[in-house]
């Protein structure tokens, strides 16, 4: 019996695969084209012989509910769902892209599944600076974002993966909702300065207004609705909502989460911001 990891090439999924393999657990790493959320014909083969699943859902869909029902029929006993921070508050973020209804339905389906379940709600990933949509700006030396001077408690995806691996393989996590953050809030300017120090070169953070940010993205060829959706992602940061520190990592693992500085120095040492 193995563990299925969906989204196995993503920031958290690929790290969950690594953590599980380090534990000696048989892992089925699911990603396109072998596993496709939008093609139910790929689900059965992925679920055959699986005892637990890490579910990284497809944003803007309600596919988790039928997928969990299919998983239960295959004998899956444990589900760990990747959800989102602030889901209990409908005003937490501006959901221009229409992601929240799918997340709400996924959590409801997970809770009602009759399986052992755990829900993770991570905040902003620290890895957005190294693998996500901040990374290009970091590498070019200038990060231009509409984040203002407010802070966010960025969480290291390594900590997220460690929590997920524990919930998939250990007892004591069933019925838990883990809100995951870093140990303290960091402004975008502080984050960039920390990365600059770790990388050994000058990097600047340039705060933009939402309107300036949208205009720059549109100028780069991004469709206006998508540009606005990207800008709206930062509303919760500007309003200070993402500065809240959660203790989910400590609850799950019995240790504090990694600091942003630890993330930055580890990433720099591994060549994560190499420009050559």
Buried (B, 14 or more C-beta within 10 A) or exposed (E): EBBBBBBBEBBBBBBBBBBBEEBEBEBBBBBEEEBBBEEEEBBEEBBEBBBBBBBBBBEBBBBBBEBBEBBBEBEBBBBBBBBBBBBEEEEBBBBBBEBBEBBBBBBEBBBEBEBBBBBBBBBBBBBBBBBBEBBEBBBEBBBBBBBBEBBBBBBBBBBBBBBBBBBBBEEEBEEBBBBBBBBEBBBBBBBBBBBBBBBEEEBEBEBBEBEBBBBBBBEEEBEEEBBBBBBBBBBBBBBEBBBBBBBBBEBBBEEEBBBBBBBBBBBBEEEBBEEE
